[in-house]
Amino acid sequence: VNTVAGVAIDAVSGGVSVLQQSEVVPVPRSFNISPDGNHIVAAGQQSGNLVAFQIDEQGMLTETDRISSGGSPWWVVFRP
């Protein structure tokens, strides 16, 4: 499916639980989390779009932007 998931990791047990699944773009080839941990960007290889989400303090995702890359994106990199 064309989604990314926000998860929580229990500090004691190491168990993982899904907080949320957010629809991204068709064929999400890759994604990356910003160095500050506040945003995630996913690249849709089939759609030619990038979608950005803000990550809140609880790990929940809110879509903030969706743009055309003008091609077939398959890599997301953040520069300092």
C-alpha positions in Angstrom: 0.0 0.0 0.0 1.0 3.6 -0.5 1.4 4.6 3.1 3.9 5.6 5.8 3.4 4.7 9.4 4.1 6.5 12.6 5.1 4.1 15.3 5.9 4.2 19.1 8.6 2.1 20.7 8.2 1.1 24.3 11.4 2.1 26.1 11.2 -0.8 28.5 10.1 -3.7 26.4 11.3 -2.5 23.0 7.8 -3.4 21.6 6.5 -1.4 18.6 3.0 -0.2 18.1 1.5 1.6 15.1 0.2 5.1 15.9 -1.1 6.0 12.5 -0.8 5.2 8.8 -0.9 8.1 6.3 -1.5 7.8 2.6 1.5 9.2 0.6 1.9 8.9 -3.2 1.7 6.0 -5.6 4.8 3.7 -5.3 6.6 5.4 -2.5 10.1 4.6 -3.6 11.8 6.2 -0.6 11.3 8.5 2.3 13.5 10.4 4.8 13.1 12.1 8.1 14.6 15.6 8.5 17.7 15.8 10.7 15.7 17.7 13.4 13.1 14.9 13.4 10.2 17.2 12.7 9.4 16.3 9.1 9.2 13.3 6.8 9.2 13.5 3.0 8.2 10.6 0.7 8.9 10.3 -3.0 6.3 8.7 -5.3 8.2 7.0 -8.2 5.0 6.4 -10.2 3.2 9.7 -9.4 6.2 12.0 -9.9 5.2 13.8 -6.6 6.8 14.5 -3.2 4.7 14.7 -0.1 5.8 16.3 3.2 4.5 15.7 6.7 5.1 17.4 10.0 5.8 15.0 12.9 4.3 16.1 16.2 5.6 15.4 19.7 3.5 12.2 19.9 4.8 10.9 16.5 1.6 11.7 14.6 1.9 12.9 11.0 0.1 15.8 9.4 0.5 16.4 5.6 1.9 19.9 5.0 2.7 19.9 1.3 2.5 17.9 -2.0 4.5 19.0 -5.0 5.3 17.7 -8.5 9.0 16.7 -8.9 8.7 16.8 -12.7 10.0 13.3 -13.1 10.2 10.0 -11.4 11.7 10.6 -7.9 13.3 7.7 -6.1 15.5 9.3 -3.4 15.0 11.8 -0.6 18.0 13.6 0.9 18.1 16.4 3.4 21.0 18.8 3.2 22.4 20.7 6.3 
